[in-house]
Amino acid sequence: MLYLIIATICFSLSFGLIKEQLSVLPSEFVVFCRLLIAFLIFLPFLKKLRIKKHLIAFFVGMVQFGLMYLLFIKAFKFLQGNEIAILTTTTPVFVAIWSSIFGEKFKPVYIFCILMSVIGAGIIVWNNMTFNMIVKGILLMESCNCSFALGQVLWKKFVGDNDVNLMSSAYLGAFLFVLPFSLLAVDFTNIVLTKGQIFSILYLAIIPTGIGFWLWNKGAEKVKYSTLAIMNNLKIPLGVIFAIIIFHEKIDIVNFIIGSVIILFAILVLQFVLKREV
């Protein structure tokens, strides 16, 4: 549990930081840099080769980090950092759904929780935004949550342990997944970075991506799916607080309260269902 808590703190600052410093850059470029640096951090630990485990970690990394980050960073083109944080509320529901597909019992209430979370998030972000932007932002984030949840469940079921050797393979898979998207979408010769953007990319690559996800997957192997699902939501209040206080993002307080109550209700329903399964 401690690993998950520390990882959550690492993640929380990233929402506002990405929106403040990096949302003007091509999202594929940000993901490219973030995953390349994370891979290089773990490369020196690539010593003990267990081919089967490394191949599994490689392909899980494509989903959990590669696909997830492409969708995640792209969503900042349409939403604020605090809104992105709020929209991650459906991740535990997707964890529950994917874990049911891989062996645990599926319950229709999971779909209810997703719908309630999406409705609540939609109310929160409904502020000076076009319907088209809201839909794009929400769809990107729900797809991001789905891929991240799938990666967590696959890692717990098929990888099992969280050796640093395996994390290097996971980040290699993620980097190679985003590489063609980056080469097609980004003109690297025209990218000029400010000091703040360089710091932000380094922070995101080293702290949340490098250290944070290693701690997260290490914690995931030690807890039940139900605990893992609920822990996903701990980063939300911290992410929202940081985005509003540190990065001065604005919210519609009425919409925020109404949407948050709906999301909280969905979380409590899910938590009640998961606790009954323990």
Secondary structure, DSSP 8 states (H G I E B T S, - for coil): -HHHHHHHHHHHTHHHHIIIIITTS-HHHHHHHHHHHHHHHHGGG--S--HHHHHHHHHHHIIIIIIHHHHHHHHTTTS-HHHHHHHGGGHHHHHHHHHHHTTS---THHHHHHHHHHHHHHHHH-SS--HHHHHHHHHHHHHHHHHHHHHHHHIIIII-S--HHHHHHHHHHHHHHHHHHHHHH--GGG----HHHHHHHHHHIIIIIIIIHHHHHHHHTTS-HHHHHHHTTTHHHHHHHHHHHTS-----HHHHHHHHHHHHHHHHHHHHHHHHH-
